[in-house]
């Protein structure tokens, strides 16, 4: 059977997109593009399970909150990277917007979106510290996955996210051990209790080398669980839940070194 002109155009266009995919290697996520084409993740095999664990945990939080309203929800994926979770959410909700500060990550995300022909998903440039400068709407659901602990000012980022979240934000992050106690505050007679802590981490080598998984600065702050929960309440989230890791999930989630938190208004 002869191939029509329109079919030849689609085939040629797909081949061009696949050539661009190859030119942009390495990739952080694995994507099945259909027709036997698979983008392979650069991560070691024993680490790649982190994405499936994240997905299971966030979907548990999302489905619990929205129930049968989920297909009508609008989602904002903040720090969307190559669009893995944006694409997954596009299967579940009415529309998704992915936002990121790295143009090379957005290029990858848009390529995969085109190759998978996902119509209810868009990507745009934007900084998590000033979301209202880049988007004019608020969203029923916001995602903030694997980003918080790469930031120099996580409190400002969560405050910005709260402004654009109507109902639920799901946060996934590395965490540190908590420290309890009090400190002097202006006088030996005045004290303040710790509300958890943020640890200063030096990501300068990763940042200077242009690693797309590093933060937007070299020095970053990683929260303890109590610090994160207290901050989320302070910026306007009222109902918080630390999601339990699934049996056989990624080892850091199982050991509590990474957490997924459901934060609802």
Secondary structure, 3 states (H helix, E strand, C coil): CCCCHHHHHHHHHHHHHHHHHHHCCCECCCEEEECCEEECECCCCCCCHHHHHHHHHHHHHHHHHHHHHHHHCEEEEECCCCCHHHHHHHCCCCEEEEEECCHHHHHHHHHHHHHHCCCCEEEEECCHHHHHHCCCCCEEEEEEECCHHHCCCHHHHHHHHHHHEEEEEEEEEECECCCCCEEECCCCCCEEECCCCEEEEECHHHHHCCCCCCCCCCEEEEEEHHHHHHHHHHCCCCEEEECCCCCCCCHHHHCCCEEEEEEEC
